[in-house]
Amino acid sequence: MTDRALVVVRAGALTTVQDRGRPGHAHLGVPRSGALDKPTAALVNRLVGNPPEAAVLETTVNGCAVRPRSTVTVAVGGAPCPVSVDGRPVAWGAPVRVPAGALLDVGAVVSGVRGYVAVSGGIAVEPVLGSRSTDLLSGLGPAPLTDGAVLPLGTPKNVHARVDVAPQPAPPAELVLRVTPGPRDDWFTAEALRTFTSRTYRVSSASNRIGLRTEGPALDRAVPGELPSEGMVLGAVQVPPDGRPVVFLADHPTTGGYPVIAVVHPGGLPAAAQAAPGTPVRFINARRH
Amino acid sequence: MRALPVGDSALLVEVSSGHEAQALHAELLRRRAEGLLTVREIVPAARTVLLDGLDDPVRLASELTASEVPPAPPRAREAIEIPVRYDGPDLAEVAAHWGVPEHEAARIHADAEFTVAFCGFAPGFGYLTGLPQRYDVPRRATPRTAVPAGSVALAGPYTGVYPRSSPGGWQLIGRTDAVLWDHARVPAALLSPGTRVRFVPVDGS
């Protein structure tokens, strides 16, 4: 008899279960959620032979440690970090066998923010509206990991990939985000629009799965007040009253009343998920290139 | 009607009233049901409808702005009834704002027929319209850190029911035992955009 489960030994600062999220329910006030760095989540799944929609662990800065009750294959990717099994260093970004009862430790990141841990069979917590993702805004999905929690695993379907180490982009030293202006760029002064796409911002430590917050020059409004609530998209750059742009990430609210000055091209969002506090951020107007 | 591009694959369609937004939302749902529109999300809001996950937002923008919003179709479904005890901590303040006694404020609210204009804030939280404009109320100056689940509340032109306990700045006029959100239920949300609602007074405990 096999006991397909992971025991959480060290939950880390914030480790959540993530898959591709639950898009399609925004009209009910349900955020999309899902892994912030989607290409990495898909890659680590591929490395262990999981389908791309399998649920993985998303760690934040200081990793986590888990003990599988049966022998599994794991792969760790995203922000580079040391990985060990029962204290012995093993490969990062590659499939690794973890015997039943051994301790897999995903260490603190060397750079970047979020690590992704795929386990053969996938994390098999009960889905909510078709997804196993933890949504920190609405509280849907499983709670963030806690020490001692037990996570069920699915049954592996495929043999893992035959690669040694998969190439992965390094976390950004500077985050350059291509943006398309609008829909509410006309709520800002011409000077604010120039400032937004010419000056350098920095990633704020108040950033989370809901939004990448920035520090830098405030953007002045041409139109005062609040908008009537309107629908929000992934990558929307909302400007709250303090004038500092916030890039909406996976757990963003479905509607909002602060004007959206521009929308980040989706290709830039995985790097945004890995941009540590203090990282310089530049917004480039995609219409001018 | 204006159609504003939102990034490369979404469109924010802006109209001049909440009523028109509800009619546009109904029309877009009809087009999607008939296979005339391929889109991931249709998100109505106060004066807009967001279409997210479009292949060709530019073409759809010119198509939409070339036409008028057809009037909202006749309502087929019965109104959902939500039982309410009108004993909320802000009922007196709302009644004073309306210039009527408390029991009269409850009657005014229970006599109106509401429509879910849109959802947001939390899963299953609907923004319901239906009271005449003279009954608009301001938000509380100081929001509460915890509003109990089931609270029936007013802010601006809207009535809402808190699906779960959360912070909130709306005026609490009553409380219901109705379950607004249950992710194990199909559908999970009791209220979705376009749902008609009546609040039915019940006696206090």
Chai-1 contact restraints between the chains, C-beta under 6 A:
chainA,res_idxA,chainB,res_idxB,connection_type,confidence,min_distance_angstrom,max_distance_angstrom,comment,restraint_id
A,P23,B,R40,contact,1.0,0.0,6.0,A-B,restraint_1
A,A26,B,E41,contact,1.0,0.0,6.0,A-B,restraint_2
A,A26,B,V43,contact,1.0,0.0,6.0,A-B,restraint_3
A,H27,B,V43,contact,1.0,0.0,6.0,A-B,restraint_4
A,H27,B,P193,contact,1.0,0.0,6.0,A-B,restraint_5
A,L28,B,C119,contact,1.0,0.0,6.0,A-B,restraint_6
A,L28,B,P123,contact,1.0,0.0,6.0,A-B,restraint_7
A,L28,B,A189,contact,1.0,0.0,6.0,A-B,restraint_8
A,L28,B,S192,contact,1.0,0.0,6.0,A-B,restraint_9
A,G29,B,C119,contact,1.0,0.0,6.0,A-B,restraint_10
A,G29,B,G120,contact,1.0,0.0,6.0,A-B,restraint_11
A,G29,B,A122,contact,1.0,0.0,6.0,A-B,restraint_12
A,G29,B,P123,contact,1.0,0.0,6.0,A-B,restraint_13
A,G29,B,F125,contact,1.0,0.0,6.0,A-B,restraint_14
A,V30,B,P123,contact,1.0,0.0,6.0,A-B,restraint_15
A,V128,B,H183,contact,1.0,0.0,6.0,A-B,restraint_16
A,S138,B,P123,contact,1.0,0.0,6.0,A-B,restraint_17
A,T180,B,G7,contact,1.0,0.0,6.0,A-B,restraint_18
A,G182,B,L4,contact,1.0,0.0,6.0,A-B,restraint_19
A,G182,B,P5,contact,1.0,0.0,6.0,A-B,restraint_20
A,P183,B,L4,contact,1.0,0.0,6.0,A-B,restraint_21
A,P183,B,V6,contact,1.0,0.0,6.0,A-B,restraint_22
A,P183,B,L12,contact,1.0,0.0,6.0,A-B,restraint_23
A,P228,B,A46,contact,1.0,0.0,6.0,A-B,restraint_24
A,P228,B,R47,contact,1.0,0.0,6.0,A-B,restraint_25
A,S229,B,A45,contact,1.0,0.0,6.0,A-B,restraint_26
A,S229,B,A46,contact,1.0,0.0,6.0,A-B,restraint_27
A,S229,B,G120,contact,1.0,0.0,6.0,A-B,restraint_28
A,E230,B,A45,contact,1.0,0.0,6.0,A-B,restraint_29
A,E230,B,T48,contact,1.0,0.0,6.0,A-B,restraint_30
A,G231,B,V43,contact,1.0,0.0,6.0,A-B,restraint_31
A,G231,B,A45,contact,1.0,0.0,6.0,A-B,restraint_32
A,G231,B,L50,contact,1.0,0.0,6.0,A-B,restraint_33
A,V233,B,V6,contact,1.0,0.0,6.0,A-B,restraint_34
A,V233,B,A10,contact,1.0,0.0,6.0,A-B,restraint_35
A,V233,B,D52,contact,1.0,0.0,6.0,A-B,restraint_36
A,T254,B,G120,contact,1.0,0.0,6.0,A-B,restraint_37
A,T255,B,A45,contact,1.0,0.0,6.0,A-B,restraint_38
A,T255,B,G120,contact,1.0,0.0,6.0,A-B,restraint_39
A,V263,B,V6,contact,1.0,0.0,6.0,A-B,restraint_40
A,V263,B,G7,contact,1.0,0.0,6.0,A-B,restraint_41
